[in-house]
C-alpha cells in the first residue's frame, strides 16, 4: 500500500481549510448568518428578572412630570409637602389644603434663596482643583454606591431625616395669610390626584408596561458639517418610537449621551419625552442608569424596550439584572438583508451580530468592567 507523501497531505489539508474558509466567508455575507446568530442569542441569553433588584421598582407609580433632583433640598421639601397633604386628606381636613400649599410655596422660596446665596458665596471663594479637592469624597461615594442611593431615595440618611423634620414642622406651623385670602392654585388638584394615585393599589400585572425606553445608537454631523444630529441607527429607533407612542401613551425614557438630541428630534415631530438619561456611555450603563432614573421617578416594573434586534438580547438581560422586565420592540438598522444572495449589506448585519455575540459572551462570563455604578 502506497503512503501519501507528507507534503501532499499538507496540501490536501490546506485545500480543505481554504474551501471551509471560503464557505464561511460566503455564509457570513449571506442573509442567513445574522439570522442564525440572533436565533442563538434569543435562545441562550437569560432574561429572568432579578427579584431583589425588582423590589426597587415595585411602587409602580412612574411619573415624568417631577423634575426635582432626588436627594436635593427641594426634593425633600416636596416629599414633606406630600406627606402633610396626605395627613390632612386622611383626616378629612380639606379646608387646610390651600394653607398647606401656601406654606409649601413659601418653603420653596426660602430654599431657592438659600441656594442662590450659596452659589454666590462659591463664586466669590477661591476656586479649588476638583480632581484634588474631591478625591476622598469620590472614594467614599464609590465605596457603597448602592447603599448611598438607597438611603437617598428612602430618606434614611441622618441629614435627610433632619431636613425632613424641619420641613414638616414648617409646613404644619408656619404663619401665612388667612385662609380666606389664599388663592386656590390649580396645582393643588394635581397634587391631590398624585397622592391618591400613589395610595391606590396597582394591579400586580408585570406585563403591563409603565414606560417606553429608547436606547441611543449614536450621533453624526449634519450635512452642513457643523450641527450634531442623530445618526441613522438612532433615527430608526426614534421612528419606531413614534409608532409605539401612538399605541401606548406612556412616559418616554431616552437613554444615552444622545438623549438631548433624541428629545429634540421627537419634539420636532410633536412627541414630548421628559425623562432623559444622558450620562451612559455603553449598554451596561444604559440599563443601570435608566433603571435608577425610573426608580427615582416612582418605579416601573415593566417597560417597552426599543433597540435593534442584535442589541436586544444583551440589553434585555442587563435590564432584567437591574430588576426591570422588558417588552421588546425591534427597530430596523439602516441596511436591509437580501433575500438569499451574498452581499455587502448582509455583511453589515453579520458584523453587528458578531459584535453583540462577543459582547454577550463577555458580559455573561466576566461582567462589564467598564460600567459605572452611579451616573
HELIX and SHEET records of a PDB file:
HELIX    1   1 UNK A    6  UNK A   28  1                                  23    
HELIX    2   2 UNK A   32  UNK A   44  1                                  13    
HELIX    3   3 UNK A   51  UNK A   54  1                                   4    
HELIX    4   4 UNK A   55  UNK A   57  5                                   3    
HELIX    5   5 UNK A   73  UNK A   90  1                                  18    
HELIX    6   6 UNK A   94  UNK A   96  5                                   3    
HELIX    7   7 UNK A   97  UNK A  124  1                                  28    
HELIX    8   8 UNK A  130  UNK A  133  1                                   4    
HELIX    9   9 UNK A  135  UNK A  143  1                                   9    
HELIX   10  10 UNK A  145  UNK A  154  1                                  10    
HELIX   11  11 UNK A  158  UNK A  173  1                                  16    
HELIX   12  12 UNK A  179  UNK A  181  5                                   3    
HELIX   13  13 UNK A  187  UNK A  199  1                                  13    
HELIX   14  14 UNK A  232  UNK A  247  1                                  16    
HELIX   15  15 UNK A  259  UNK A  267  1                                   9    
HELIX   16  16 UNK A  283  UNK A  296  1                                  14    
HELIX   17  17 UNK A  309  UNK A  321  1                                  13    
HELIX   18  18 UNK A  344  UNK A  366  1                                  23    
SHEET    1   A 5 UNK A 275  UNK A 277  0                                        
SHEET    2   A 5 UNK A 251  UNK A 255  1                                        
SHEET    3   A 5 UNK A 211  UNK A 215  1                                        
SHEET    4   A 5 UNK A 302  UNK A 308  1                                        
SHEET    5   A 5 UNK A 325  UNK A 331  1                                        
SHEET    1   B 2 UNK A 219  UNK A 221  0                                        
SHEET    2   B 2 UNK A 228  UNK A 230 -1                                        
END                                                                             
